[in-house]
Amino acid sequence: MPPDLDDYSRDAQRIGRRIREVREHKNLTQEQLLLAVSMNRAYYQDIEAGRANPTLRTLLRIARALDVPLADLVR
């Protein structure tokens, strides 16, 4: 049975929390990360809040800017 939309929402929230945790662990502000990935502030804030559905390319850009493997963000 395919996952329902609630499953996707929970996953998006988990990934957003993980991105925020890694960013904060590396003592980076949202502004610093935004400059590194050239991303719209509102969209990035939606990613961290779990309200956005970022593409693989976007997640890779964030992972590279944080200098972590993508798997660390989506585990």
N, CA, C and O atoms as a MOPAC input file, in Angstrom:
PM7 MOZYME 1SCF
protein

 N      0.83900 1    -1.16900 1     0.00000 1
 C      0.00000 1     0.00000 1     0.00000 1
 C      0.89500 1     1.24700 1     0.00000 1
 O      1.84300 1     1.31400 1     0.78300 1
 N      0.61900 1     2.22100 1    -0.84900 1
 C      1.46100 1     3.41700 1    -0.90200 1
 C      1.29300 1     4.26600 1     0.36500 1
 O      0.23700 1     4.26700 1     0.99800 1
 N      2.36300 1     4.98600 1     0.71300 1
 C      2.25500 1     5.84100 1     1.89700 1
 C      1.24300 1     6.95600 1     1.65800 1
 O      1.05400 1     7.40000 1     0.52600 1
 N      0.59700 1     7.40200 1     2.73000 1
 C     -0.36100 1     8.49400 1     2.56900 1
 C      0.34700 1     9.84000 1     2.74400 1
 O      1.53300 1     9.88800 1     3.06700 1
 N     -0.38500 1    10.91700 1     2.53100 1
 C      0.19900 1    12.25300 1     2.59100 1
 C      0.74200 1    12.58500 1     3.97100 1
 O      1.69400 1    13.35600 1     4.08900 1
 N      0.15300 1    12.01600 1     5.01800 1
 C      0.66800 1    12.25400 1     6.36300 1
 C      2.08600 1    11.71900 1     6.51100 1
 O      2.91800 1    12.33000 1     7.18200 1
 N      2.36100 1    10.56900 1     5.87900 1
 C      3.71400 1    10.01100 1     5.92600 1
 C      4.70400 1    10.97600 1     5.28100 1
 O      5.79500 1    11.19400 1     5.80800 1
 N      4.32700 1    11.55200 1     4.14500 1
 C      5.20900 1    12.49100 1     3.46200 1
 C      5.42200 1    13.74500 1     4.29800 1
 O      6.53100 1    14.27800 1     4.34500 1
 N      4.38200 1    14.21500 1     4.95000 1
 C      4.49700 1    15.39900 1     5.79800 1
 C      5.44200 1    15.13700 1     6.96600 1
 O      6.27200 1    15.98200 1     7.30000 1
 N      5.31600 1    13.98100 1     7.57600 1
 C      6.21200 1    13.63200 1     8.68500 1
 C      7.65100 1    13.53200 1     8.20500 1
 O      8.57000 1    13.98300 1     8.88800 1
 N      7.84700 1    12.94400 1     7.03700 1
 C      9.20400 1    12.84100 1     6.48800 1
 C      9.78400 1    14.22200 1     6.19800 1
 O     10.94800 1    14.48400 1     6.50100 1
 N      8.97700 1    15.10400 1     5.61400 1
 C      9.44300 1    16.45500 1     5.30400 1
 C      9.81200 1    17.19400 1     6.58500 1
 O     10.80600 1    17.91900 1     6.61800 1
 N      9.02300 1    17.01700 1     7.63400 1
 C      9.32600 1    17.66400 1     8.90800 1
 C     10.59800 1    17.10600 1     9.52000 1
 O     11.40900 1    17.85400 1    10.06600 1
 N     10.77800 1    15.80200 1     9.43300 1
 C     11.98500 1    15.16400 1     9.97500 1
 C     13.22300 1    15.65500 1     9.24100 1
 O     14.23300 1    15.97100 1     9.86900 1
 N     13.15300 1    15.72100 1     7.91800 1
 C     14.29200 1    16.18600 1     7.12100 1
 C     14.58300 1    17.65200 1     7.43300 1
 O     15.74100 1    18.04100 1     7.57900 1
 N     13.53800 1    18.45800 1     7.53400 1
 C     13.73500 1    19.86600 1     7.86700 1
 C     14.39800 1    20.04900 1     9.22300 1
 O     15.29500 1    20.87800 1     9.37200 1
 N     13.95800 1    19.27300 1    10.21900 1
 C     14.58100 1    19.33400 1    11.54700 1
 C     16.04500 1    18.93700 1    11.47300 1
 O     16.90300 1    19.55400 1    12.10400 1
 N     16.31600 1    17.89900 1    10.69500 1
 C     17.70000 1    17.42100 1    10.58900 1
 C     18.58200 1    18.46700 1     9.92000 1
 O     19.71100 1    18.68700 1    10.35800 1
 N     18.09400 1    19.11000 1     8.87700 1
 C     18.86900 1    20.16400 1     8.21400 1
 C     19.17100 1    21.27200 1     9.22400 1
 O     20.30600 1    21.73900 1     9.31200 1
 N     18.15800 1    21.69300 1     9.98200 1
 C     18.35500 1    22.74400 1    10.97900 1
 C     19.36900 1    22.30900 1    12.03600 1
 O     20.22900 1    23.09800 1    12.42900 1
 N     19.27400 1    21.05100 1    12.50200 1
 C     20.21400 1    20.54800 1    13.51400 1
 C     21.64800 1    20.60200 1    13.01000 1
 O     22.54400 1    21.05900 1    13.72000 1
 N     21.86300 1    20.13700 1    11.79000 1
 C     23.22000 1    20.12400 1    11.22900 1
 C     23.71900 1    21.55700 1    11.04300 1
 O     24.86200 1    21.87100 1    11.37400 1
 N     22.85900 1    22.41700 1    10.51500 1
 C     23.24300 1    23.82600 1    10.31600 1
 C     23.64200 1    24.45600 1    11.64200 1
 O     24.67900 1    25.11400 1    11.72300 1
 N     22.84300 1    24.26700 1    12.67300 1
 C     23.14400 1    24.84700 1    13.97400 1
 C     24.39000 1    24.22600 1    14.59500 1
 O     25.18100 1    24.92200 1    15.23100 1
 N     24.56600 1    22.92000 1    14.41200 1
 C     25.76700 1    22.24900 1    14.92400 1
 C     27.02800 1    22.83600 1    14.30600 1
 O     28.07400 1    22.90900 1    14.95100 1
 N     26.91600 1    23.25100 1    13.05800 1
 C     28.05600 1    23.84800 1    12.35700 1
 C     28.12300 1    25.36200 1    12.57800 1
 O     28.90200 1    26.05900 1    11.92700 1
 N     27.29700 1    25.86000 1    13.50400 1
 C     27.26600 1    27.27900 1    13.85700 1
 C     27.04200 1    28.17900 1    12.65100 1
 O     27.68300 1    29.22000 1    12.51100 1
 N     26.12700 1    27.76400 1    11.78500 1
 C     25.77500 1    28.56100 1    10.61900 1
 C     24.39400 1    29.16700 1    10.81900 1
 O     23.49100 1    28.51600 1    11.34400 1
 N     24.23900 1    30.39900 1    10.40200 1
 C     22.92400 1    31.01300 1    10.39800 1
 C     22.21300 1    30.61700 1     9.11100 1
 O     22.83500 1    30.12600 1     8.16900 1
 N     20.90200 1    30.83700 1     9.08100 1
 C     20.17700 1    30.60100 1     7.83200 1
 C     20.75100 1    31.48700 1     6.73500 1
 O     20.89500 1    31.05200 1     5.59200 1
 N     21.07200 1    32.71000 1     7.07400 1
 C     21.61800 1    33.65500 1     6.09000 1
 C     22.91100 1    33.11900 1     5.46700 1
 O     23.08900 1    33.18900 1     4.25100 1
 N     23.79500 1    32.59600 1     6.28100 1
 C     25.05600 1    32.05600 1     5.76500 1
 C     24.80200 1    30.88400 1     4.82400 1
 O     25.43100 1    30.77500 1     3.77200 1
 N     23.88700 1    30.02200 1     5.20500 1
 C     23.59000 1    28.88400 1     4.35200 1
 C     22.91800 1    29.33200 1     3.06300 1
 O     23.21800 1    28.81100 1     1.98900 1
 N     22.01600 1    30.28900 1     3.16700 1
 C     21.33900 1    30.81000 1     1.97300 1
 C     22.33900 1    31.37300 1     0.97200 1
 O     22.19800 1    31.16600 1    -0.23300 1
 N     23.33600 1    32.07500 1     1.46100 1
 C     24.36600 1    32.62400 1     0.57500 1
 C     25.13900 1    31.50400 1    -0.12100 1
 O     25.51800 1    31.63100 1    -1.28500 1
 N     25.36600 1    30.41800 1     0.59500 1
 C     26.12900 1    29.30300 1     0.03300 1
 C     25.34500 1    28.53900 1    -1.02900 1
 O     25.93800 1    28.00400 1    -1.96700 1
 N     24.02900 1    28.48300 1    -0.89500 1
 C     23.22600 1    27.70300 1    -1.84600 1
 C     22.43100 1    28.55700 1    -2.81800 1
 O     21.76100 1    28.02500 1    -3.70400 1
 N     22.49700 1    29.87700 1    -2.66400 1
 C     21.75400 1    30.79900 1    -3.55000 1
 C     20.27800 1    30.41100 1    -3.62500 1
 O     19.75500 1    30.07000 1    -4.68600 1
 N     19.63600 1    30.47300 1    -2.48400 1
 C     18.24000 1    30.04100 1    -2.39300 1
 C     17.38600 1    31.15400 1    -1.80100 1
 O     17.87300 1    31.96800 1    -1.01700 1
 N     16.14100 1    31.18400 1    -2.17200 1
 C     15.17100 1    32.11800 1    -1.63000 1
 C     14.95700 1    31.83400 1    -0.14300 1
 O     14.76500 1    30.68600 1     0.25600 1
 N     14.99200 1    32.88700 1     0.66600 1
 C     14.87500 1    32.73400 1     2.11700 1
 C     13.56800 1    32.03600 1     2.52800 1
 O     13.58900 1    31.11400 1     3.34400 1
 N     12.45600 1    32.46700 1     1.97500 1
 C     11.16400 1    31.88700 1     2.35500 1
 C     11.11200 1    30.39500 1     2.02500 1
 O     10.59800 1    29.59600 1     2.80700 1
 N     11.64700 1    30.03000 1     0.86400 1
 C     11.64700 1    28.61700 1     0.48000 1
 C     12.51300 1    27.81400 1     1.44300 1
 O     12.12000 1    26.73000 1     1.87500 1
 N     13.69700 1    28.34000 1     1.78400 1
 C     14.56700 1    27.61400 1     2.70500 1
 C     13.88900 1    27.47200 1     4.07300 1
 O     13.95400 1    26.40900 1     4.69000 1
 N     13.24600 1    28.52800 1     4.54300 1
 C     12.55500 1    28.44600 1     5.82400 1
 C     11.44300 1    27.40300 1     5.77300 1
 O     11.20400 1    26.69900 1     6.75400 1
 N     10.76300 1    27.30200 1     4.63200 1
 C      9.73700 1    26.26400 1     4.47100 1
 C     10.34100 1    24.87100 1     4.50200 1
 O      9.72100 1    23.94200 1     5.01900 1
 N     11.54100 1    24.70900 1     3.95700 1
 C     12.21600 1    23.40300 1     4.00600 1
 C     12.50300 1    23.03700 1     5.44900 1
 O     12.17500 1    21.93200 1     5.88100 1
 N     13.11100 1    23.94600 1     6.20400 1
 C     13.43700 1    23.65400 1     7.60600 1
 C     12.18000 1    23.38900 1     8.43500 1
 O     12.21300 1    22.60300 1     9.38200 1
 N     11.08500 1    24.03800 1     8.08300 1
 C      9.83400 1    23.85900 1     8.82300 1
 C      9.05700 1    22.62800 1     8.36600 1
 O      8.04000 1    22.27900 1     8.96600 1
 N      9.52700 1    21.97100 1     7.31000 1
 C      8.84200 1    20.78500 1     6.81900 1
 C      7.61100 1    21.08800 1     5.99200 1
 O      6.76200 1    20.21800 1     5.79700 1
 N      7.50500 1    22.32500 1     5.49900 1
 C      6.34900 1    22.70700 1     4.68400 1
 C      6.62300 1    22.60600 1     3.18600 1
 O      5.69500 1    22.68400 1     2.38000 1
 N      7.87700 1    22.43400 1     2.81100 1
 C      8.24600 1    22.38700 1     1.39500 1
 C      8.56100 1    20.95800 1     0.98100 1
 O      8.80500 1    20.08800 1     1.81700 1
 N      8.55100 1    20.74100 1    -0.31100 1
 C      8.89900 1    19.44700 1    -0.88200 1
 C     10.11500 1    19.66100 1    -1.78500 1
 O      9.97700 1    19.73600 1    -3.00600 1
 N     11.31800 1    19.76000 1    -1.18000 1
 C     12.49900 1    20.07700 1    -1.98100 1
 C     12.86600 1    18.95000 1    -2.92900 1
 O     12.64800 1    17.77400 1    -2.63700 1
 N     13.42200 1    19.32500 1    -4.06000 1
 C     13.89200 1    18.33800 1    -5.02300 1
 C     15.18600 1    17.70400 1    -4.52000 1
 O     15.81600 1    18.19800 1    -3.58500 1
 N     15.55800 1    16.62500 1    -5.14700 1
 C     16.83000 1    15.98700 1    -4.83300 1
 C     17.97000 1    16.96500 1    -5.06300 1
 O     18.90100 1    17.03200 1    -4.26100 1
 N     17.90700 1    17.71700 1    -6.14100 1
 C     18.95400 1    18.70100 1    -6.45000 1
 C     19.08400 1    19.72600 1    -5.31300 1
 O     20.19600 1    20.07900 1    -4.91900 1
 N     17.96800 1    20.19100 1    -4.80000 1
 C     17.99300 1    21.15900 1    -3.70700 1
 C     18.59600 1    20.54000 1    -2.45100 1
 O     19.41400 1    21.17300 1    -1.78400 1
 N     18.20600 1    19.32100 1    -2.12200 1
 C     18.76900 1    18.65200 1    -0.95400 1
 C     20.26300 1    18.42200 1    -1.11300 1
 O     21.01600 1    18.53800 1    -0.14600 1
 N     20.69900 1    18.09700 1    -2.32200 1
 C     22.13000 1    17.93000 1    -2.57200 1
 C     22.88000 1    19.24100 1    -2.38900 1
 O     23.97300 1    19.25100 1    -1.82400 1
 N     22.31400 1    20.33600 1    -2.85500 1
 C     22.95900 1    21.64600 1    -2.68500 1
 C     23.10000 1    21.98300 1    -1.20000 1
 O     24.13600 1    22.48600 1    -0.76600 1
 N     22.05900 1    21.70500 1    -0.43500 1
 C     22.11300 1    21.97300 1     1.00200 1
 C     23.15800 1    21.07700 1     1.66700 1
 O     23.95600 1    21.54900 1     2.47700 1
 N     23.15400 1    19.79700 1     1.33000 1
 C     24.12400 1    18.86500 1     1.91400 1
 C     25.55300 1    19.30400 1     1.60100 1
 O     26.42100 1    19.27100 1     2.47300 1
 N     25.79300 1    19.70600 1     0.37700 1
 C     27.14800 1    20.15600 1     0.00600 1
 C     27.53200 1    21.42000 1     0.76300 1
 O     28.66900 1    21.55400 1     1.21400 1
 N     26.58800 1    22.34700 1     0.90400 1
 C     26.87600 1    23.58300 1     1.63500 1
 C     27.17300 1    23.29600 1     3.10400 1
 O     27.97300 1    23.99100 1     3.73100 1
 N     26.52300 1    22.26300 1     3.65000 1
 C     26.76200 1    21.86300 1     5.03400 1
 C     27.95400 1    20.91900 1     5.16700 1
 O     28.37400 1    20.59400 1     6.27700 1
 N     28.49000 1    20.48500 1     4.04000 1
 C     29.63600 1    19.56300 1     4.00200 1
 C     29.32400 1    18.25000 1     4.72700 1
 O     30.10500 1    17.75800 1     5.54200 1
 N     28.14300 1    17.70400 1     4.39300 1
 C     27.74700 1    16.40100 1     4.93400 1
 C     27.16600 1    15.56300 1     3.79300 1
 O     26.66800 1    16.11300 1     2.81100 1
 N     27.22900 1    14.25000 1     3.91800 1
 C     26.56500 1    13.41700 1     2.89700 1
 C     25.05200 1    13.61500 1     2.95500 1
 O     24.48500 1    13.85700 1     4.02100 1
 N     24.42200 1    13.51000 1     1.81900 1
 C     22.97200 1    13.65600 1     1.74500 1
 C     22.28700 1    12.69900 1     2.73700 1
 O     21.29000 1    13.05800 1     3.36400 1
 N     22.81900 1    11.50800 1     2.86900 1
 C     22.22800 1    10.51900 1     3.78200 1
 C     22.11500 1    11.03600 1     5.20400 1
 O     21.20900 1    10.63600 1     5.93500 1
 N     23.02500 1    11.92600 1     5.61200 1
 C     22.95300 1    12.48000 1     6.96100 1
 C     21.72800 1    13.37200 1     7.15100 1
 O     21.26700 1    13.56600 1     8.27600 1
 N     21.20900 1    13.90900 1     6.06600 1
 C     20.05700 1    14.80500 1     6.16600 1
 C     18.74000 1    14.06700 1     6.05900 1
 O     17.72500 1    14.53800 1     6.57200 1
 N     18.73600 1    12.93100 1     5.41000 1
 C     17.46700 1    12.24200 1     5.14500 1
 C     17.31300 1    10.94500 1     5.92800 1
 O     16.38800 1    10.17500 1     5.66900 1
 N     18.18700 1    10.69800 1     6.86000 1
 C     18.11700 1     9.45300 1     7.64400 1
 C     16.95000 1     9.42900 1     8.55500 1
 O     16.75200 1     8.45400 1     9.27900 1

